[in-house]
Amino acid sequence: MPAINMRDLRAALPRDARLIGLDPGARIIGVALSDVSLMLASPYGAIARGKLAANAAEIARIAKKEGAGGLVAGLPLSMDGSFGPAAQAAKDWALAVAAATGLPLALWDERLSSAAVNRMMITADLSRAKRAKAVDAAAAAYMLQAALDASAGPA
Protein backbone atom coordinates (compact mmCIF):
# COMPACT_ATOMS: atom_id res chain seq x y z
CA MET A 1 0.00 0.00 0.00
CA PRO A 2 1.72 3.23 -1.11
CA ALA A 3 1.67 6.43 0.92
CA ILE A 4 -0.83 9.05 -0.20
CA ASN A 5 -0.85 12.79 0.35
CA MET A 6 -2.48 14.23 3.44
CA ARG A 7 -5.46 15.82 1.68
CA ASP A 8 -6.28 12.52 -0.05
CA LEU A 9 -5.99 10.67 3.26
CA ARG A 10 -8.45 13.08 4.89
CA ALA A 11 -10.86 12.72 1.97
CA ALA A 12 -10.71 8.92 2.11
CA LEU A 13 -11.52 8.64 5.82
CA PRO A 14 -14.95 7.42 6.87
CA ARG A 15 -17.06 9.97 8.74
CA ASP A 16 -15.91 10.50 12.35
CA ALA A 17 -12.72 8.50 11.84
CA ARG A 18 -9.59 9.73 13.59
CA LEU A 19 -5.98 9.73 12.48
CA ILE A 20 -3.05 8.25 14.36
CA GLY A 21 0.21 10.20 14.26
CA LEU A 22 3.41 8.18 14.56
CA ASP A 23 6.85 9.56 15.35
CA PRO A 24 9.15 6.56 14.91
CA GLY A 25 12.38 6.84 16.85
CA ALA A 26 15.20 4.36 17.30
CA ARG A 27 13.86 3.10 20.65
CA ILE A 28 10.40 4.63 21.07
CA ILE A 29 7.47 5.29 18.73
CA GLY A 30 5.53 8.38 19.78
CA VAL A 31 1.78 8.04 19.20
CA ALA A 32 -0.77 10.83 18.84
CA LEU A 33 -4.46 10.82 18.02
CA SER A 34 -6.63 13.38 16.25
CA ASP A 35 -10.15 14.25 17.23
CA VAL A 36 -13.01 13.12 14.96
CA SER A 37 -13.26 16.58 13.37
CA LEU A 38 -9.57 16.31 12.32
CA MET A 39 -8.82 19.68 13.90
CA LEU A 40 -6.87 18.80 17.04
CA ALA A 41 -4.04 16.37 17.70
CA SER A 42 -3.29 15.13 21.21
CA PRO A 43 -0.49 13.00 22.61
CA TYR A 44 -1.66 9.43 23.09
CA GLY A 45 1.33 7.49 24.36
CA ALA A 46 4.47 5.68 23.34
CA ILE A 47 5.30 2.20 22.13
CA ALA A 48 8.69 0.57 22.65
CA ARG A 49 10.18 0.00 19.23
CA GLY A 50 10.50 -3.71 18.62
CA LYS A 51 9.64 -6.23 15.95
CA LEU A 52 7.53 -4.79 13.18
CA ALA A 53 4.72 -7.33 13.62
CA ALA A 54 4.36 -6.54 17.32
CA ASN A 55 4.46 -2.77 16.75
CA ALA A 56 1.92 -3.02 13.90
CA ALA A 57 -0.38 -5.16 16.06
CA GLU A 58 -0.28 -2.56 18.85
CA ILE A 59 -0.98 0.27 16.36
CA ALA A 60 -3.88 -1.74 14.88
CA ARG A 61 -5.25 -2.30 18.41
CA ILE A 62 -5.12 1.45 19.10
CA ALA A 63 -6.80 2.18 15.76
CA LYS A 64 -9.62 -0.24 16.51
CA LYS A 65 -10.10 0.99 20.08
CA GLU A 66 -10.05 4.69 19.14
CA GLY A 67 -11.82 4.56 15.77
CA ALA A 68 -8.84 5.60 13.68
CA GLY A 69 -9.00 5.17 9.93
CA GLY A 70 -5.51 6.22 8.85
CA LEU A 71 -1.91 6.84 9.81
CA VAL A 72 0.32 9.90 9.51
CA ALA A 73 3.97 9.01 10.03
CA GLY A 74 6.77 11.47 10.59
CA LEU A 75 9.37 11.70 7.86
CA PRO A 76 12.73 13.03 9.12
CA LEU A 77 13.95 14.91 6.07
CA SER A 78 17.42 16.44 6.18
CA MET A 79 17.63 20.10 7.17
CA ASP A 80 18.03 21.08 3.50
CA GLY A 81 14.84 19.16 2.67
CA SER A 82 16.63 16.25 1.04
CA PHE A 83 15.66 12.63 1.47
CA GLY A 84 18.50 10.95 3.39
CA PRO A 85 19.00 7.51 4.99
CA ALA A 86 16.91 8.36 8.08
CA ALA A 87 13.98 9.43 5.90
CA GLN A 88 14.27 6.28 3.81
CA ALA A 89 14.31 4.07 6.91
CA ALA A 90 11.27 5.88 8.37
CA LYS A 91 9.41 5.62 5.07
CA ASP A 92 10.15 1.90 4.73
CA TRP A 93 9.02 1.28 8.32
CA ALA A 94 5.82 3.32 7.90
CA LEU A 95 4.92 1.58 4.63
CA ALA A 96 5.41 -1.81 6.31
CA VAL A 97 3.22 -0.77 9.27
CA ALA A 98 0.52 0.51 6.91
CA ALA A 99 0.59 -2.78 4.99
CA ALA A 100 0.45 -4.83 8.19
CA THR A 101 -2.43 -2.82 9.67
CA GLY A 102 -4.35 -2.28 6.45
CA LEU A 103 -4.60 1.44 7.23
CA PRO A 104 -3.91 4.15 4.64
CA LEU A 105 -0.78 6.22 5.24
CA ALA A 106 0.43 9.75 4.68
CA LEU A 107 4.00 10.83 5.40
CA TRP A 108 4.68 14.24 6.92
CA ASP A 109 7.89 16.22 7.35
CA GLU A 110 8.76 16.11 11.03
CA ARG A 111 12.08 17.95 11.04
CA LEU A 112 12.80 19.37 14.48
CA SER A 113 9.50 18.26 16.03
CA SER A 114 11.25 16.62 19.00
CA ALA A 115 13.53 19.64 19.42
CA ALA A 116 10.57 22.05 19.37
CA VAL A 117 8.67 19.97 21.91
CA ASN A 118 11.72 19.72 24.16
CA ARG A 119 12.13 23.53 24.06
CA MET A 120 8.45 23.98 25.03
CA MET A 121 8.82 21.51 27.89
CA ILE A 122 11.97 23.24 29.16
CA THR A 123 10.15 26.58 29.04
CA ALA A 124 7.35 24.96 31.06
CA ASP A 125 10.02 23.95 33.59
CA LEU A 126 9.44 20.20 33.27
CA SER A 127 12.20 18.09 34.76
CA ARG A 128 14.40 16.02 32.48
CA ALA A 129 12.71 12.82 33.73
CA LYS A 130 9.22 14.16 32.99
CA ARG A 131 10.34 15.40 29.56
CA ALA A 132 11.80 11.99 28.73
CA LYS A 133 8.47 10.31 29.49
CA ALA A 134 6.36 12.73 27.45
CA VAL A 135 8.47 13.96 24.55
CA ASP A 136 7.79 11.13 22.08
CA ALA A 137 3.99 11.35 22.23
CA ALA A 138 4.14 15.15 22.29
CA ALA A 139 6.40 15.17 19.20
CA ALA A 140 3.93 12.88 17.43
CA ALA A 141 1.10 15.28 18.33
CA TYR A 142 3.17 18.27 17.14
CA MET A 143 3.77 16.57 13.77
CA LEU A 144 0.15 15.40 13.42
CA GLN A 145 -1.15 18.88 14.27
CA ALA A 146 1.05 20.40 11.55
CA ALA A 147 -0.32 17.87 9.04
CA LEU A 148 -3.92 18.54 10.10
CA ASP A 149 -3.46 22.31 9.88
CA ALA A 150 -1.76 22.21 6.48
CA SER A 151 -4.33 19.86 4.95
CA ALA A 152 -7.48 21.55 6.26
CA GLY A 153 -9.72 23.01 3.61
CA PRO A 154 -10.52 26.72 3.40
CA ALA A 155 -12.53 27.99 6.35
GICORSUL-V955796 format. One record per residue. N is the residue number from 0. RES is the residue in one letter. SS is DSSP state (h for helix, s for strand, l for the rest). NEAR is the number of other C-alpha atoms within 10 Angstrom. Layout:
N|RES|SS|NEAR ; N|RES|SS|NEAR
This chain:
0|M|l|13 ; 1|P|l|11 ; 2|A|l|17 ; 3|I|l|13 ; 4|N|l|13 ; 5|M|h|20 ; 6|R|h|15 ; 7|D|h|13 ; 8|L|h|19 ; 9|R|h|20 ; 10|A|h|9 ; 11|A|h|13 ; 12|L|l|15 ; 13|P|l|12 ; 14|R|l|11 ; 15|D|l|13 ; 16|A|l|20 ; 17|R|s|24 ; 18|L|s|29 ; 19|I|s|30 ; 20|G|s|34 ; 21|L|s|29 ; 22|D|s|30 ; 23|P|s|25 ; 24|G|l|16 ; 25|A|l|9 ; 26|R|l|10 ; 27|I|s|15 ; 28|I|s|22 ; 29|G|s|27 ; 30|V|s|27 ; 31|A|s|28 ; 32|L|s|29 ; 33|S|s|23 ; 34|D|l|17 ; 35|V|l|16 ; 36|S|l|10 ; 37|L|l|20 ; 38|M|l|14 ; 39|L|l|15 ; 40|A|s|26 ; 41|S|s|20 ; 42|P|s|22 ; 43|Y|s|19 ; 44|G|s|18 ; 45|A|s|21 ; 46|I|s|18 ; 47|A|s|14 ; 48|R|l|15 ; 49|G|l|13 ; 50|K|l|8 ; 51|L|h|14 ; 52|A|h|13 ; 53|A|h|13 ; 54|N|h|18 ; 55|A|h|20 ; 56|A|h|14 ; 57|E|h|14 ; 58|I|h|23 ; 59|A|h|20 ; 60|R|h|14 ; 61|I|h|16 ; 62|A|h|21 ; 63|K|h|11 ; 64|K|h|9 ; 65|E|h|17 ; 66|G|l|18 ; 67|A|s|24 ; 68|G|s|23 ; 69|G|s|24 ; 70|L|s|28 ; 71|V|s|30 ; 72|A|s|31 ; 73|G|s|28 ; 74|L|s|24 ; 75|P|l|27 ; 76|L|l|20 ; 77|S|l|16 ; 78|M|l|10 ; 79|D|l|6 ; 80|G|l|10 ; 81|S|l|10 ; 82|F|l|13 ; 83|G|l|12 ; 84|P|h|12 ; 85|A|h|14 ; 86|A|h|18 ; 87|Q|h|14 ; 88|A|h|14 ; 89|A|h|21 ; 90|K|h|20 ; 91|D|h|12 ; 92|W|h|15 ; 93|A|h|27 ; 94|L|h|21 ; 95|A|h|17 ; 96|V|h|25 ; 97|A|h|24 ; 98|A|h|15 ; 99|A|h|17 ; 100|T|h|20 ; 101|G|l|14 ; 102|L|l|19 ; 103|P|s|22 ; 104|L|s|27 ; 105|A|s|25 ; 106|L|s|22 ; 107|W|s|21 ; 108|D|s|18 ; 109|E|l|22 ; 110|R|l|16 ; 111|L|l|15 ; 112|S|h|22 ; 113|S|h|19 ; 114|A|h|12 ; 115|A|h|15 ; 116|V|h|21 ; 117|N|h|21 ; 118|R|h|13 ; 119|M|h|13 ; 120|M|h|18 ; 121|I|h|13 ; 122|T|h|9 ; 123|A|l|9 ; 124|D|l|11 ; 125|L|l|14 ; 126|S|l|10 ; 127|R|h|11 ; 128|A|h|8 ; 129|K|h|11 ; 130|R|h|18 ; 131|A|h|11 ; 132|K|h|12 ; 133|A|h|19 ; 134|V|h|22 ; 135|D|h|29 ; 136|A|h|27 ; 137|A|h|28 ; 138|A|h|29 ; 139|A|h|34 ; 140|A|h|29 ; 141|Y|h|23 ; 142|M|h|27 ; 143|L|h|34 ; 144|Q|h|21 ; 145|A|h|17 ; 146|A|h|25 ; 147|L|h|21 ; 148|D|h|13 ; 149|A|h|11 ; 150|S|h|16 ; 151|A|l|13 ; 152|G|l|8 ; 153|P|l|4 ; 154|A|l|3
